[in-house]
Amino acid sequence: MSKKVLIITGAGLAIGFVEALIYYNLGKKGTNEKFKFQIPKGQELIKTTGVIIATSLATAALSNVLENMIVDQPNLKPIIA
């Protein structure tokens, strides 16, 4: 696995975890409750972490495939009429 894929995956994990915690806390907050920060416990934390890992790996794989498609294209020359 290349360093690029590891960097993208790591960044995706960090950002994805923060994003998931924000969504979790927004969902836990009642309509008239004051916002308080919570971390999911037990099975919910494991499921959330699994989803974050899967989406981070998918993001890294897709980024790698797209970059390779762009980089591997031969130099295109304009058509001069």
HURARA-V614477 format. One record per residue. N is the residue number from 1. RES is the residue in three letters. SS is DSSP state (h for helix, s for strand, l for the rest). PHI is phi in whole degrees, 0 to 359 (none if undefined). Layout:
# HURARA-V614477
N,RES,SS,PHI
N,RES,SS,PHI
This chain:
# HURARA-V614477
1,MET,l,none
2,SER,l,281
3,LYS,h,299
4,LYS,h,299
5,VAL,h,295
6,LEU,h,296
7,ILE,h,295
8,ILE,h,296
9,THR,h,296
10,GLY,h,297
11,ALA,h,295
12,GLY,h,297
13,LEU,h,296
14,ALA,h,296
15,ILE,h,293
16,GLY,h,297
17,PHE,h,293
18,VAL,h,297
19,GLU,h,299
20,ALA,h,297
21,LEU,h,294
22,ILE,h,296
23,TYR,h,297
24,TYR,h,301
25,ASN,h,292
26,LEU,h,296
27,GLY,h,290
28,LYS,h,283
29,LYS,l,289
30,GLY,l,283
31,THR,l,295
32,ASN,l,251
33,GLU,l,275
34,LYS,l,283
35,PHE,l,294
36,LYS,l,223
37,PHE,l,276
38,GLN,l,226
39,ILE,l,247
40,PRO,l,300
41,LYS,l,243
42,GLY,h,60
43,GLN,h,300
44,GLU,h,295
45,LEU,h,294
46,ILE,h,295
47,LYS,h,297
48,THR,h,299
49,THR,h,297
50,GLY,h,298
51,VAL,h,295
52,ILE,h,296
53,ILE,h,297
54,ALA,h,298
55,THR,h,289
56,SER,h,293
57,LEU,h,295
58,ALA,h,296
59,THR,h,297
60,ALA,h,296
61,ALA,h,296
62,LEU,h,297
63,SER,h,299
64,ASN,h,295
65,VAL,h,297
66,LEU,h,296
67,GLU,h,296
68,ASN,h,296
69,MET,h,295
70,ILE,h,287
71,VAL,h,289
72,ASP,l,282
73,GLN,l,292
74,PRO,l,294
75,ASN,l,299
76,LEU,l,273
77,LYS,l,250
78,PRO,l,294
79,ILE,l,276
80,ILE,l,257
81,ALA,l,274
